[in-house]
């Protein structure tokens, strides 16, 4: 692979995937992971931020819930243990979900299934990785949990009859992404999952030397014999050392961009990422930046913490972007509803891909447990696959064909010019993100990082520190001073 990933600096390790594929949206993911779990012969590990056994995996052909599926699997394959690890606070939410607690009791009473709530982290942190490992030879790493409000088709219709919570209520369109892999990369993700399990439970699991065929028949590989880096975020806790590989890797990818960066992310509140973008925009021929965000964070508390901060960062970037090379947009349905963006994906120059659980916020870069995988393409086939992925994502958001996106990009030679040429005024589209200026509590929280701290030590110190925007303001003021007085 390329030279960007460096183990022990911006990634944990680099491993080969005999096959790998990015899966867009949970409709396909749930169907694919169900098929893969049916092929398990040794062990299934489900590591996530949230877990709800009441959801349906394959809503097109079956009414079977995830809980029923796992119970049936445990009955048919009693010698295949199923290990489920969910963040403790997320798992406690199950008490508010009707029959969910009864489902968990049924699962835990089954000998082959063990469900554990993960609280092995500092106060205020969360376990945010979304990893599934089957037999240590097939793995999923991305942004999709096996929980409610995630399932949706790529069409993101305004009212999809299958887009309902276990209780029957409807939820809005949801866009997400994850990646499947097999081979040594999957084995490495298995090691990571086993380590997390041991820290949370004290139980040490042995690795599995497995060469069985788990790869689902309906999953077309996009990459073959490609080398991927694994990057992590881990907060210092007990005997664990702090790990901030994802932050270093993200900043390195921004610094390495030559033509463009296309990113989909749930949040955009990291001052370090904003500063890296501002630095690039100050160069003579900066790359283009196209960031796809949800119109607002999911939940009142997240909106207070994240949306106000995002506005302040975008204002600072706008002041440093005379060439209008930075765009932040949000997807809309045909009926003008908002599509919630939960994906955590970044493509640079069609030569680099990063996908996983990490958001572009302080928590994901220094506080919560995260896992991303990254490809630095070294072959034409890999670069072609990345271009095809970017094309497919843009076609989904702009409600057009992949052929039209590819042809327009080839003609324009610009990501933003392609967006301008194909973006419709109505219907499915990418709309400039609207902003509402924060006031009162929201403004205070945004300025102090109170709910999006950089580290556990900052968790309760937000009001005693300078604003998170001060370093960015200082950088911009210094640049303007140099322009006014170049010989000073």
Secondary structure as GFF3:
##gff-version 3
##sequence-region A 1 488
A	DSSP	beta_strand	13	24	.	.	.	ID=ss1
A	DSSP	alpha_helix	26	38	.	.	.	ID=ss2
A	DSSP	beta_strand	43	48	.	.	.	ID=ss3
A	DSSP	alpha_helix	66	76	.	.	.	ID=ss4
A	DSSP	beta_strand	81	87	.	.	.	ID=ss5
A	DSSP	alpha_helix	88	92	.	.	.	ID=ss6
A	DSSP	three_ten_helix	93	96	.	.	.	ID=ss7
A	DSSP	alpha_helix	100	108	.	.	.	ID=ss8
A	DSSP	beta_strand	113	118	.	.	.	ID=ss9
A	DSSP	beta_strand	131	134	.	.	.	ID=ss10
A	DSSP	beta_strand	138	142	.	.	.	ID=ss11
A	DSSP	beta_strand	174	175	.	.	.	ID=ss12
A	DSSP	beta_strand	177	182	.	.	.	ID=ss13
A	DSSP	alpha_helix	184	201	.	.	.	ID=ss14
A	DSSP	beta_strand	223	234	.	.	.	ID=ss15
A	DSSP	beta_strand	243	244	.	.	.	ID=ss16
A	DSSP	alpha_helix	245	256	.	.	.	ID=ss17
A	DSSP	beta_strand	260	264	.	.	.	ID=ss18
A	DSSP	alpha_helix	271	281	.	.	.	ID=ss19
A	DSSP	beta_strand	288	292	.	.	.	ID=ss20
A	DSSP	alpha_helix	300	302	.	.	.	ID=ss21
A	DSSP	pi_helix	303	307	.	.	.	ID=ss22
A	DSSP	alpha_helix	308	319	.	.	.	ID=ss23
A	DSSP	beta_strand	326	332	.	.	.	ID=ss24
A	DSSP	beta_strand	340	341	.	.	.	ID=ss25
A	DSSP	beta_strand	345	348	.	.	.	ID=ss26
A	DSSP	beta_strand	352	356	.	.	.	ID=ss27
A	DSSP	alpha_helix	362	366	.	.	.	ID=ss28
A	DSSP	beta_strand	370	376	.	.	.	ID=ss29
A	DSSP	alpha_helix	380	398	.	.	.	ID=ss30
A	DSSP	alpha_helix	402	412	.	.	.	ID=ss31
A	DSSP	alpha_helix	415	422	.	.	.	ID=ss32
A	DSSP	beta_strand	429	432	.	.	.	ID=ss33
A	DSSP	alpha_helix	440	448	.	.	.	ID=ss34
A	DSSP	three_ten_helix	456	458	.	.	.	ID=ss35
A	DSSP	three_ten_helix	462	464	.	.	.	ID=ss36
A	DSSP	alpha_helix	470	484	.	.	.	ID=ss37
###
